[in-house]
């Protein structure tokens, strides 16, 4: 592939990992983030760090990887944002987990000849760095084709879910399934350990049994080792479950399990787990068991 000029706004663990991957693949990558640590890390990976969002908009393709819908709106629609400064022919690719209506509003505000692609991801920082993410894409066929050269450098799989907004919907549904699965698995795993089964033996059996899942296999070895450093934090889990509840209210859909999970994520945050990986529910359930006199 011929080298592309690519901008990345948001150089955190995900955006920074994507930017580093794109540099490694031979592309000219510029980036912006207000956090000095993120800027230094990106510069060390070969990213040309810019002083503003507007400067990044000069690229042929621009990805935004940001934590909230409000920040995405500011970066895209603000006076110094991407819509005001993206060059004609630019392809804007939004990879964050945000509400679908915000994504539709971004598309409605597009300037002539600017492509808008809704492209949230499944996968974490290691997959971003390795180029093995799954992209869940929303947009017109024409715009998605324009985005594919960049997505192909970052993805193992690209699924076209439908029009702009559909990517965000499917991403929220995926996260509801992942977060509630991890929560229930942590509860069950802590119960097995409290009942006297050695944790590694418990994992070895469950990982090849009917209750297993991708999240269980991926995250629970870290839980056994007592490693709760974030791949996906409790705080992000609570945010995404809140977005899913908002989506459910807008469609009139009952989601009692999602609501219960959101309350437990909020409780875990209040108990000091906000910046820990969501598999830290194992530790929280263990603490609750031990408060009642268990030996685990």
Backbone bond lengths (Angstrom), bond angles and torsions (degrees), N, CA, C in turn:
res aa  C-N    CA-C-N  psi(-1)  N-CA   C-N-CA  omega(-1)  CA-C   N-CA-C  phi
1 X - - - 1.462 - - 1.523 110.42 -
2 X 1.343 117.33 137.22 1.455 120.86 175.94 1.519 109.28 -67.16
3 X 1.333 117.90 144.68 1.469 119.89 179.93 1.526 111.90 -59.12
4 X 1.322 115.62 141.16 1.455 123.63 178.21 1.519 109.49 -110.11
5 X 1.323 116.66 157.68 1.459 120.51 169.02 1.525 107.15 -99.36
6 X 1.331 115.76 120.67 1.461 121.99 -171.13 1.524 109.11 -131.55
7 X 1.330 116.01 132.41 1.457 121.50 174.32 1.516 110.52 -107.07
8 X 1.324 115.96 149.44 1.467 121.72 176.84 1.525 107.80 -133.13
9 X 1.315 116.35 120.80 1.465 121.32 174.65 1.522 107.03 -105.23
10 X 1.324 115.38 118.42 1.453 122.33 -174.19 1.511 108.91 103.23
11 X 1.336 116.93 96.14 1.461 122.28 -173.26 1.520 111.87 -109.30
12 X 1.343 115.36 35.06 1.462 120.23 175.98 1.511 110.98 -72.25
13 X 1.346 116.07 -156.19 1.458 119.62 -175.49 1.528 111.57 -60.93
14 X 1.335 117.12 -41.49 1.457 119.65 -178.91 1.532 111.62 -80.01
15 X 1.328 116.79 -55.79 1.457 119.78 -179.28 1.516 112.45 -61.23
16 X 1.329 116.33 -40.47 1.456 120.00 178.23 1.518 112.00 -65.18
17 X 1.348 116.10 -38.36 1.460 119.40 177.09 1.514 112.03 -64.62
18 X 1.331 116.52 -40.95 1.470 120.00 177.14 1.523 110.72 -64.23
19 X 1.324 116.56 -44.09 1.461 120.03 -179.48 1.522 111.33 -60.82
20 X 1.335 116.77 -44.52 1.463 120.41 179.48 1.527 111.04 -63.09
21 X 1.328 116.63 -40.14 1.457 120.50 177.31 1.528 111.36 -61.39
22 X 1.321 116.78 -43.40 1.465 120.86 -178.74 1.529 111.12 -66.29
23 X 1.335 117.64 -37.94 1.469 120.72 174.65 1.525 109.73 -60.88
24 X 1.323 115.06 -46.50 1.460 120.41 -178.93 1.530 111.74 -59.60
25 X 1.332 115.48 -31.14 1.462 120.33 -179.85 1.530 112.69 -83.11
26 X 1.329 117.41 3.62 1.448 121.29 172.24 1.509 116.16 96.23
27 X 1.332 118.08 10.83 1.458 121.30 -178.60 1.531 111.25 -91.60
28 X 1.321 115.78 156.29 1.464 121.99 176.08 1.528 107.73 -87.61
29 X 1.321 116.60 109.37 1.466 121.52 -171.15 1.524 110.29 -115.87
30 X 1.328 115.09 127.22 1.462 121.43 172.61 1.524 107.71 -113.52
31 X 1.325 116.48 158.07 1.455 118.20 -177.41 1.507 112.64 -155.87
32 X 1.336 114.53 159.52 1.467 120.95 176.74 1.517 109.58 -139.28
33 X 1.314 115.45 140.23 1.462 122.87 171.82 1.524 106.96 -157.42
34 X 1.339 118.11 139.60 1.467 118.67 179.48 1.528 113.66 -73.05
35 X 1.330 117.72 -14.55 1.468 121.47 -176.41 1.532 110.31 -84.23
36 X 1.335 118.39 120.80 1.469 120.65 -178.20 1.531 112.75 -60.08
37 X 1.332 117.20 -37.34 1.463 119.90 -179.92 1.525 110.37 -63.29
38 X 1.329 116.57 -44.16 1.461 120.47 179.00 1.527 110.56 -63.11
39 X 1.334 116.72 -39.71 1.467 119.58 179.22 1.525 111.30 -64.39
40 X 1.320 116.86 -42.82 1.466 119.95 -179.88 1.528 111.00 -64.23
41 X 1.320 115.98 -42.89 1.461 119.53 179.79 1.533 110.84 -62.82
42 X 1.337 116.66 -42.00 1.461 120.26 179.26 1.525 111.48 -65.85
43 X 1.323 116.13 -42.13 1.464 119.42 179.03 1.522 110.71 -61.17
44 X 1.333 115.77 -38.50 1.462 119.66 177.60 1.509 113.47 -64.17
45 X 1.335 116.46 -23.97 1.463 121.19 178.31 1.523 112.67 -90.06
46 X 1.339 116.78 0.98 1.450 120.04 176.99 1.514 115.38 99.07
47 X 1.336 117.45 8.29 1.460 121.35 177.63 1.526 109.23 -79.70
48 X 1.329 116.72 136.87 1.467 120.02 173.42 1.521 107.77 -81.63
49 X 1.309 116.78 108.06 1.460 121.42 -175.08 1.519 110.00 -81.55
50 X 1.330 115.60 128.33 1.464 122.46 -179.04 1.526 110.48 -100.92
51 X 1.309 115.79 164.00 1.452 121.09 -178.91 1.512 114.62 -92.60
52 X 1.327 118.33 -2.02 1.457 120.58 -177.46 1.518 110.51 -159.10
53 X 1.337 115.39 161.94 1.456 121.21 172.69 1.521 109.99 -62.39
54 X 1.322 116.89 -41.61 1.466 121.23 -176.83 1.520 111.64 -56.93
55 X 1.335 117.10 -38.73 1.467 120.20 -178.59 1.522 111.22 -66.07
56 X 1.324 117.60 -33.20 1.464 121.18 179.34 1.530 110.53 -69.41
57 X 1.330 116.51 -28.12 1.460 121.15 -177.46 1.510 114.70 -64.77
58 X 1.321 118.78 -7.33 1.462 121.17 178.33 1.526 112.45 -77.47
59 X 1.339 118.36 -8.05 1.461 121.86 -177.55 1.528 111.20 -74.94
60 X 1.334 116.00 164.32 1.467 121.35 176.24 1.530 111.84 -71.42
61 X 1.333 115.72 -36.05 1.461 122.95 177.87 1.528 107.52 -131.61
62 X 1.336 116.86 139.92 1.463 121.10 177.08 1.518 108.65 -131.13
63 X 1.328 116.01 127.06 1.456 122.36 174.03 1.520 109.12 -103.90
64 X 1.329 116.68 141.20 1.461 120.86 172.06 1.522 108.62 -118.21
65 X 1.335 115.39 129.88 1.463 122.90 -179.56 1.523 107.17 -131.51
66 X 1.334 116.03 96.27 1.459 121.82 -167.43 1.531 110.61 -134.00
67 X 1.348 118.12 158.61 1.468 119.83 -170.64 1.520 116.30 -82.16
68 X 1.335 119.57 -23.54 1.462 119.96 -173.83 1.523 111.59 -138.32
69 X 1.333 114.72 158.20 1.463 120.63 176.26 1.523 111.25 -61.47
70 X 1.324 116.76 -39.72 1.457 121.08 -177.87 1.524 111.29 -61.88
71 X 1.323 115.89 -42.00 1.460 119.27 179.80 1.529 111.24 -69.71
72 X 1.326 116.73 -37.06 1.464 119.67 176.00 1.528 110.54 -60.85
73 X 1.326 117.52 -44.87 1.472 120.34 177.90 1.530 111.05 -58.42
74 X 1.328 116.63 -43.57 1.458 120.02 -179.16 1.525 111.06 -63.44
75 X 1.327 117.30 -43.88 1.457 121.57 -176.95 1.527 111.39 -68.70
76 X 1.316 117.07 -37.12 1.464 120.01 -179.31 1.522 113.39 -83.65
77 X 1.338 116.74 -41.60 1.470 120.18 -167.72 1.516 114.64 -109.77
78 X 1.327 117.94 -7.14 1.458 120.60 180.00 1.516 112.44 -65.30
79 X 1.311 115.42 166.18 1.468 120.80 -177.59 1.521 111.50 -56.84
80 X 1.320 117.08 -36.51 1.462 121.29 178.68 1.523 111.56 -103.82
81 X 1.345 116.42 24.75 1.450 121.06 -174.25 1.517 114.47 -90.57
82 X 1.322 114.54 -172.39 1.461 120.89 -172.91 1.522 112.83 -68.57
83 X 1.318 117.90 -40.18 1.460 118.88 -178.43 1.523 111.75 -63.89
84 X 1.315 116.60 -30.24 1.458 120.09 179.58 1.530 112.20 -79.07
85 X 1.344 116.51 -24.25 1.459 118.14 -170.58 1.525 114.69 -123.70
86 X 1.337 118.95 -7.35 1.465 119.74 178.37 1.528 109.86 -62.62
87 X 1.282 116.05 137.29 1.469 119.37 -178.30 1.529 109.69 -74.37
88 X 1.318 119.38 154.81 1.465 121.91 176.35 1.527 110.58 -55.79
89 X 1.316 115.82 134.65 1.456 120.54 -178.17 1.502 114.94 89.62
90 X 1.326 116.54 -3.82 1.462 120.13 -179.99 1.534 110.38 -67.35
91 X 1.323 116.46 145.64 1.466 122.55 174.56 1.525 108.22 -109.44
92 X 1.339 116.52 113.40 1.457 122.67 -179.22 1.528 108.83 -95.85
93 X 1.325 116.26 125.23 1.464 122.71 -173.29 1.525 108.34 -122.55
94 X 1.332 116.31 116.45 1.463 121.02 -176.23 1.535 109.08 -102.26
95 X 1.350 117.23 113.05 1.464 121.16 -172.39 1.529 113.62 -106.21
96 X 1.316 118.30 0.90 1.468 121.62 -176.33 1.527 110.95 -74.22
97 X 1.335 114.98 166.00 1.467 120.96 171.07 1.524 107.46 -96.62
98 X 1.337 115.73 102.18 1.456 122.15 -178.37 1.522 108.55 -135.32
99 X 1.338 116.48 177.63 1.457 119.20 -178.28 1.530 110.63 -74.29
100 X 1.322 117.79 146.34 1.473 120.94 -176.63 1.524 114.24 -60.89
101 X 1.354 117.79 -34.32 1.457 118.74 -177.38 1.526 111.64 -66.79
102 X 1.315 117.20 -37.48 1.462 118.90 175.37 1.523 110.18 -59.13
103 X 1.326 117.10 -41.70 1.464 119.75 179.49 1.518 110.78 -63.41
104 X 1.311 117.28 -40.77 1.470 119.93 178.42 1.525 110.67 -65.17
105 X 1.327 117.48 -37.63 1.466 120.87 178.59 1.534 110.77 -64.80
106 X 1.313 116.58 -38.83 1.467 119.72 177.41 1.519 110.76 -61.20
107 X 1.323 115.86 -43.26 1.466 119.86 179.87 1.521 111.33 -65.28
108 X 1.333 116.53 -39.41 1.466 120.30 -179.43 1.523 111.86 -64.88
109 X 1.333 116.75 -24.68 1.468 120.96 -177.69 1.523 112.77 -91.68
110 X 1.321 117.50 6.00 1.465 119.78 -175.32 1.525 111.72 -62.27
111 X 1.314 114.59 148.25 1.453 121.07 171.13 1.518 109.44 -86.69
112 X 1.323 115.24 159.33 1.467 120.13 178.35 1.519 110.62 -55.91
113 X 1.332 116.00 136.94 1.460 125.52 176.67 1.523 113.50 74.56
114 X 1.314 119.66 1.34 1.456 121.49 174.79 1.525 108.36 -94.83
115 X 1.328 116.79 125.12 1.465 121.55 178.02 1.524 109.44 -86.26
116 X 1.329 116.80 143.83 1.473 122.50 178.39 1.521 108.19 -127.17
117 X 1.317 115.47 124.35 1.458 121.41 -178.46 1.525 109.44 -128.46
118 X 1.301 114.01 130.20 1.460 125.46 178.61 1.529 106.66 -92.77
119 X 1.359 118.31 111.60 1.472 119.04 -169.30 1.524 112.95 -143.11
120 X 1.336 118.68 61.20 1.465 119.00 174.29 1.525 111.03 -64.62
121 X 1.323 115.50 163.78 1.465 120.00 -172.35 1.523 111.13 -122.71
122 X 1.307 114.38 153.64 1.455 121.84 165.20 1.524 106.79 -111.49
123 X 1.321 115.35 128.03 1.464 120.65 -174.62 1.509 109.19 130.41
124 X 1.310 116.55 162.94 1.449 121.59 -176.52 1.521 112.58 -114.50
125 X 1.335 117.04 -168.24 1.465 120.90 -178.49 1.530 114.69 -55.11
126 X 1.335 120.16 -39.93 1.476 117.41 178.34 1.524 112.52 -61.95
127 X 1.341 116.49 -38.53 1.466 119.65 178.84 1.527 111.33 -70.36
128 X 1.343 116.99 -34.98 1.462 120.04 175.76 1.522 110.38 -60.93
129 X 1.317 115.82 -43.32 1.466 120.29 -178.11 1.525 111.94 -69.90
130 X 1.344 116.01 -32.94 1.461 120.42 -177.00 1.521 113.23 -88.14
131 X 1.347 117.50 -10.94 1.458 120.15 -178.35 1.511 113.51 76.26
132 X 1.340 116.93 32.07 1.466 121.22 -178.41 1.524 112.38 -120.64
133 X 1.331 117.76 26.33 1.452 121.61 177.04 1.527 111.05 -67.72
134 X 1.328 116.10 159.88 1.456 122.18 166.03 1.522 107.55 -104.49
135 X 1.329 117.33 124.14 1.458 121.69 176.28 1.520 109.70 -99.51
136 X 1.327 115.75 133.68 1.464 123.31 176.89 1.520 105.64 -110.55
137 X 1.329 117.30 104.91 1.455 121.52 -161.91 1.521 111.81 -107.45
138 X 1.332 115.53 138.00 1.450 122.62 170.54 1.516 109.67 -123.19
139 X 1.326 116.53 139.67 1.459 120.42 179.12 1.514 110.77 155.23
140 X 1.334 115.65 172.89 1.462 119.41 175.61 1.522 109.44 -69.43
141 X 1.319 116.17 157.96 1.466 119.61 177.64 1.521 110.95 -56.64
142 X 1.337 116.77 -40.29 1.464 120.88 -178.43 1.519 111.35 -64.15
143 X 1.336 116.65 -46.83 1.462 119.93 -178.49 1.528 111.09 -67.28
144 X 1.321 117.22 -39.47 1.463 119.96 179.27 1.521 110.48 -63.38
145 X 1.332 117.67 -38.91 1.467 119.93 176.41 1.524 110.49 -60.65
146 X 1.327 117.50 -38.73 1.469 120.23 179.87 1.523 111.57 -66.34
147 X 1.330 116.24 -30.49 1.471 120.03 -179.03 1.518 113.34 -82.93
148 X 1.325 117.38 -21.64 1.472 120.24 -170.20 1.537 114.65 -58.78
149 X 1.331 120.76 -36.67 1.470 117.57 178.75 1.520 113.26 -58.44
150 X 1.323 117.59 -36.40 1.468 120.72 177.08 1.521 110.24 -75.38
151 X 1.330 117.19 -47.12 1.462 120.22 -178.35 1.526 111.15 -59.34
152 X 1.327 116.43 -37.07 1.459 120.29 -178.24 1.524 112.31 -63.39
153 X 1.336 117.24 -27.54 1.465 120.54 178.48 1.533 112.16 -76.28
154 X 1.315 116.75 -16.28 1.465 121.37 -173.88 1.514 113.64 -113.60
155 X 1.323 117.83 -10.19 1.461 120.97 -166.25 1.513 112.95 -121.31
156 X 1.339 113.88 146.37 1.442 120.02 163.30 1.514 110.41 -86.19
157 X 1.338 115.93 -31.94 1.465 121.98 -176.45 1.530 108.32 -140.67
158 X 1.340 117.18 139.95 1.465 123.37 171.89 1.522 107.67 -125.99
159 X 1.341 117.00 118.01 1.461 122.28 177.54 1.522 109.11 -109.15
160 X 1.327 117.54 128.42 1.463 122.19 176.08 1.524 107.46 -91.67
161 X 1.334 116.66 109.71 1.467 121.62 -173.73 1.519 113.49 -86.72
162 X 1.343 118.13 -18.94 1.451 120.99 -176.54 1.515 110.60 142.89
163 X 1.334 118.80 -151.85 1.465 121.72 -178.36 1.529 111.75 -71.63
164 X 1.329 115.56 173.16 1.463 120.78 176.17 1.526 109.35 -52.66
165 X 1.314 115.86 133.41 1.465 122.65 -176.05 1.509 112.03 104.14
166 X 1.333 117.20 -32.16 1.465 120.08 -179.35 1.524 111.40 -65.97
167 X 1.322 116.75 -35.08 1.461 119.32 176.99 1.516 111.72 -60.23
168 X 1.344 116.46 -44.46 1.466 119.81 -179.91 1.526 111.42 -65.91
169 X 1.335 117.23 -37.73 1.462 120.09 178.29 1.524 110.10 -60.55
170 X 1.332 116.53 -51.93 1.465 119.64 -177.53 1.525 110.79 -63.42
171 X 1.316 117.41 -37.58 1.463 120.45 178.24 1.528 111.08 -61.50
172 X 1.329 117.33 -43.74 1.464 119.38 178.54 1.521 111.40 -63.55
173 X 1.332 117.21 -40.38 1.463 120.19 178.29 1.524 109.98 -63.62
174 X 1.322 117.01 -42.83 1.463 120.97 176.85 1.522 111.00 -58.47
175 X 1.329 116.88 -43.15 1.458 119.72 -177.58 1.520 111.85 -70.56
176 X 1.325 117.86 -35.30 1.466 119.31 174.04 1.523 109.58 -57.97
177 X 1.324 116.68 -46.51 1.458 120.16 -179.55 1.529 111.35 -64.08
178 X 1.323 117.32 -43.03 1.461 120.84 -178.76 1.522 112.24 -66.46
179 X 1.338 116.40 -44.15 1.463 120.09 -174.55 1.515 112.54 -73.20
180 X 1.316 116.63 -40.51 1.461 118.18 178.06 1.516 110.33 -70.85
181 X 1.325 117.64 -35.26 1.457 120.82 176.21 1.525 111.11 -60.77
182 X 1.334 116.93 -47.56 1.463 120.52 -179.64 1.519 110.99 -62.43
183 X 1.322 116.64 -40.02 1.458 121.18 179.88 1.531 111.37 -62.05
184 X 1.325 117.30 -50.17 1.466 120.84 -179.19 1.523 110.59 -66.31
185 X 1.334 117.24 -40.00 1.461 120.17 178.68 1.526 111.15 -62.68
186 X 1.339 116.96 -38.75 1.465 120.15 178.32 1.524 111.10 -65.11
187 X 1.312 116.47 -42.16 1.462 120.56 178.08 1.532 110.62 -60.53
188 X 1.342 116.06 -47.39 1.455 120.58 -178.98 1.534 111.35 -66.54
189 X 1.320 116.58 -41.75 1.462 120.46 -179.03 1.529 110.82 -63.23
190 X 1.331 116.59 -44.13 1.462 119.94 178.32 1.523 111.03 -63.17
191 X 1.327 117.14 -35.67 1.467 120.42 176.69 1.525 110.65 -63.54
192 X 1.321 117.50 -45.21 1.457 120.42 178.88 1.516 112.34 -60.81
193 X 1.347 116.01 -41.63 1.463 119.65 178.43 1.527 111.28 -66.76
194 X 1.337 116.61 -40.64 1.467 119.95 179.04 1.525 111.58 -64.85
195 X 1.342 116.54 -27.74 1.464 121.01 178.97 1.527 112.48 -83.98
196 X 1.335 117.36 1.98 1.450 120.74 170.28 1.511 117.21 106.35
197 X 1.343 119.38 2.57 1.463 120.49 178.33 1.529 109.32 -82.98
198 X 1.319 116.55 131.37 1.463 120.85 -179.29 1.531 108.97 -61.80
199 X 1.344 118.59 130.56 1.473 120.66 -171.01 1.520 115.11 -56.19
200 X 1.342 118.62 -43.48 1.459 119.10 -179.01 1.532 111.10 -65.29
201 X 1.330 115.52 -39.75 1.462 119.05 177.67 1.534 110.19 -64.75
202 X 1.337 115.86 -39.96 1.464 120.55 178.41 1.532 110.59 -60.96
203 X 1.333 116.08 -45.00 1.473 119.92 178.46 1.524 111.17 -62.46
204 X 1.329 116.67 -45.95 1.466 119.86 -177.05 1.522 111.64 -58.05
205 X 1.316 117.03 -36.55 1.461 120.78 -179.44 1.526 110.62 -77.22
206 X 1.343 116.71 -48.58 1.459 120.02 -175.84 1.525 112.33 -66.54
207 X 1.315 117.38 -31.21 1.466 119.46 -176.15 1.526 112.38 -67.60
208 X 1.325 117.78 -16.18 1.466 120.51 177.43 1.529 111.06 -118.67
209 X 1.326 116.68 19.74 1.461 122.11 -179.59 1.525 110.44 -113.37
210 X 1.330 115.88 176.97 1.459 121.08 -172.92 1.514 114.47 -63.51
211 X 1.311 119.34 -24.33 1.461 121.78 -179.35 1.511 114.30 -84.84
212 X 1.322 117.47 -1.35 1.462 120.29 -177.50 1.525 111.30 -69.77
213 X 1.328 115.08 166.60 1.465 121.77 178.60 1.522 108.18 -160.30
214 X 1.324 115.82 168.56 1.461 120.22 177.41 1.523 111.02 -60.49
215 X 1.333 117.65 -41.24 1.459 120.71 179.88 1.523 111.12 -66.50
216 X 1.323 117.01 -39.43 1.468 120.30 179.32 1.524 110.31 -62.08
217 X 1.313 116.70 -49.88 1.463 120.23 -178.11 1.521 111.05 -64.50
218 X 1.317 116.94 -37.02 1.471 121.69 -176.16 1.520 112.33 -73.64
219 X 1.336 117.81 -42.53 1.459 120.50 -166.41 1.536 115.10 -102.71
220 X 1.313 118.11 -26.53 1.457 118.25 -169.12 1.531 114.62 -75.82
221 X 1.338 120.77 -24.16 1.468 117.48 170.00 1.526 112.41 -57.66
222 X 1.333 117.82 -37.65 1.461 120.22 176.12 1.527 110.89 -65.15
223 X 1.337 117.07 -39.30 1.462 119.95 179.28 1.519 110.87 -62.70
224 X 1.323 117.36 -41.27 1.470 120.94 178.90 1.524 110.29 -62.31
225 X 1.342 116.46 -37.61 1.467 121.04 179.75 1.521 112.96 -79.28
226 X 1.346 117.38 -3.05 1.467 120.33 -177.73 1.506 113.40 74.45
227 X 1.346 116.82 21.01 1.467 121.55 179.99 1.522 108.92 -100.13
228 X 1.322 116.31 109.79 1.460 121.17 -179.65 1.521 111.97 -116.19
229 X 1.348 115.69 23.27 1.460 119.23 175.65 1.523 109.06 -64.01
230 X 1.325 116.82 144.06 1.468 118.31 -165.89 1.508 115.07 -75.46
231 X 1.330 114.85 129.25 1.450 122.52 157.02 1.517 107.31 -99.33
232 X 1.350 114.35 -38.45 1.457 121.96 175.51 1.528 106.67 -147.11
233 X 1.324 117.21 114.58 1.451 121.11 -169.10 1.527 113.11 -78.68
234 X 1.337 114.24 159.38 1.463 120.68 173.13 1.525 110.64 -57.70
235 X 1.336 116.55 -39.81 1.465 119.80 -178.19 1.529 110.94 -62.82
236 X 1.326 117.01 -42.04 1.463 119.35 176.95 1.526 110.82 -66.72
237 X 1.327 116.77 -36.27 1.457 119.90 176.56 1.513 111.91 -61.22
238 X 1.329 116.80 -45.23 1.465 120.50 178.55 1.524 110.73 -62.82
239 X 1.330 116.72 -39.86 1.466 120.29 178.67 1.520 111.72 -62.45
240 X 1.330 116.40 -45.69 1.464 120.11 -177.14 1.520 111.93 -70.12
241 X 1.322 117.52 -36.00 1.464 119.64 176.48 1.525 110.80 -67.30
242 X 1.319 117.27 -34.17 1.463 120.40 175.04 1.530 110.59 -64.15
243 X 1.331 116.89 -42.06 1.465 120.36 176.17 1.530 110.68 -61.50
244 X 1.324 116.88 -39.38 1.462 120.20 178.98 1.525 111.28 -65.90
245 X 1.330 117.09 -38.55 1.462 120.14 176.37 1.526 111.06 -64.33
246 X 1.323 116.79 -39.26 1.465 120.08 176.26 1.535 110.58 -62.36
247 X 1.323 116.75 -42.12 1.458 121.02 177.74 1.530 110.45 -62.30
248 X 1.334 116.02 -42.33 1.467 119.74 179.57 1.521 111.42 -62.53
249 X 1.336 116.32 -41.36 1.473 119.14 178.52 1.526 110.65 -63.43
250 X 1.327 117.03 -37.84 1.466 119.73 -177.80 1.521 112.46 -69.22
251 X 1.337 117.10 -22.32 1.464 120.77 -179.26 1.525 112.69 -106.13
252 X 1.341 116.78 -3.80 1.456 120.36 -177.66 1.519 113.93 71.17
253 X 1.341 116.82 25.84 1.460 121.32 -176.53 1.529 111.11 -93.57
254 X 1.344 118.47 131.19 1.466 120.26 175.75 1.522 110.78 -76.21
255 X 1.343 117.19 130.21 1.472 121.31 -178.89 1.536 109.45 -137.41
256 X 1.323 118.08 63.66 1.467 119.82 -175.41 1.521 113.58 -62.94
257 X 1.336 118.87 -35.82 1.457 120.06 179.37 1.528 111.08 -67.83
258 X 1.325 116.41 -38.78 1.461 120.28 177.59 1.521 110.55 -63.85
259 X 1.329 116.70 -41.60 1.465 120.41 179.09 1.522 110.98 -63.61
260 X 1.326 117.37 -42.46 1.466 120.35 178.88 1.527 110.61 -64.82
261 X 1.328 116.17 -42.06 1.458 119.48 178.89 1.524 111.17 -62.68
262 X 1.333 117.49 -41.47 1.466 120.53 178.78 1.523 111.10 -58.82
263 X 1.323 118.01 -39.60 1.470 120.57 179.13 1.526 111.06 -66.32
264 X 1.331 117.52 -38.77 1.459 119.99 -179.88 1.528 111.61 -71.15
265 X 1.329 117.54 -36.46 1.471 119.66 174.38 1.531 110.39 -63.54
266 X 1.323 116.73 -41.89 1.471 119.79 178.08 1.526 110.59 -63.42
267 X 1.323 117.10 -40.47 1.463 120.69 178.22 1.525 110.40 -62.85
268 X 1.332 117.14 -44.80 1.461 120.23 178.94 1.526 111.11 -60.09
269 X 1.321 116.95 -40.12 1.463 119.83 177.01 1.522 110.97 -60.23
270 X 1.318 116.46 -44.67 1.460 120.50 -178.84 1.524 112.63 -66.59
271 X 1.315 116.76 -21.07 1.465 121.45 179.03 1.527 112.00 -93.96
272 X 1.332 117.39 11.12 1.454 120.73 172.56 1.511 116.61 100.74
273 X 1.330 117.94 10.60 1.456 121.05 -176.33 1.532 113.48 -102.76
274 X 1.300 119.25 11.67 1.465 121.55 -172.24 1.520 112.78 -56.35
275 X 1.326 118.03 -38.61 1.464 121.26 -176.33 1.521 112.38 -98.01
276 X 1.320 117.79 6.52 1.458 121.73 177.96 1.526 110.36 -90.92
277 X 1.332 115.84 158.53 1.453 119.77 175.61 1.522 109.94 -63.25
278 X 1.351 116.29 151.81 1.461 118.81 -176.26 1.520 113.07 -64.29
279 X 1.337 118.11 -18.37 1.463 119.08 176.21 1.531 111.69 -70.36
280 X 1.326 117.72 -8.16 1.469 120.74 175.98 1.523 112.17 -64.70
281 X 1.339 118.58 -6.91 1.460 119.14 169.59 1.527 110.96 -55.92
282 X 1.313 118.01 -29.91 1.463 120.61 175.85 1.524 110.16 -57.49
283 X 1.326 116.10 -45.38 1.465 120.45 179.64 1.522 111.31 -66.97
284 X 1.325 116.42 -39.83 1.461 119.60 -179.98 1.527 110.80 -64.25
285 X 1.326 118.03 -45.69 1.461 120.07 178.45 1.524 110.90 -65.01
286 X 1.330 117.50 -35.93 1.464 120.32 176.69 1.527 110.84 -63.13
287 X 1.325 116.11 -43.60 1.470 119.68 178.31 1.515 111.13 -60.74
288 X 1.326 116.74 -43.13 1.458 119.41 178.98 1.531 110.93 -63.17
289 X 1.355 117.11 -39.92 1.464 119.81 177.42 1.509 111.15 -63.14
290 X 1.333 116.07 -44.36 1.451 120.19 -177.15 1.524 112.02 -68.34
291 X 1.314 116.99 -26.15 1.475 118.90 176.79 1.520 111.36 -66.73
292 X 1.346 115.29 -16.33 1.459 120.61 178.53 1.525 111.19 -102.08
293 X 1.354 115.62 10.07 1.446 118.60 172.15 1.509 116.18 99.32
294 X 1.326 119.68 16.59 1.459 120.49 -179.18 1.517 109.77 -76.79
295 X 1.333 115.96 171.93 1.457 122.01 -177.85 1.526 113.65 -108.52
296 X 1.365 117.91 7.66 1.472 118.65 -177.04 1.522 109.98 -82.46
